Amino acid sequence: MINVRNESQRAWAEQIVRPLGERGIRVVGIRVVSSGPDQPDLRYFNLSDRNEVVRIAVALRDFGLRAQQLKHLDESGSASGDRRYELWLPAGP
């Protein structure tokens, strides 16, 4: 899931969905949210997914998104946390 703050960010995100898919990274949706972090971050929910989230971060960097933070959010009691990642973009153009 990619969380954006405005429609121009949605347009950018839509442009990278296919290239991410070609790298084996499936994006399940893009949504506009009213609040979020001050810097881009890539969130993951299981420590065992760390290597895959690094691979996603490298792909995003190749598409011009730099300096994102990798943020582990512990959902140890939730089965829905397996292989779930969220990219959050800050407010911007």
C-alpha positions, 0 to 999 in steps of 0.5 A: 500500500502506498499512502500519499498526501495529495493527488500529484503524489498519487500520479507519481505513485501510479507511475511506479506501480508497474515498474515495481511489479516488474521487480516482483513487488506488488502494490495493492493500492494507493490512497490519499491520507490527510496526515502522516510522517514528515519524511518518507518511511517504509513500514513493515510489521514482521522482523523476518521481512527485513531483507525484503523491505530493504529490497523494496527500499532499493527499488524505490530509491531507483525511482527517485525516492531517497532517504526513506526510513525503514520503520518496524511496527510490531504487530506480533499478535496479528496474523495480517502482518505477514509480508505487509508493507506500507510506504508513507509519503510526507506532504509535498508537491 
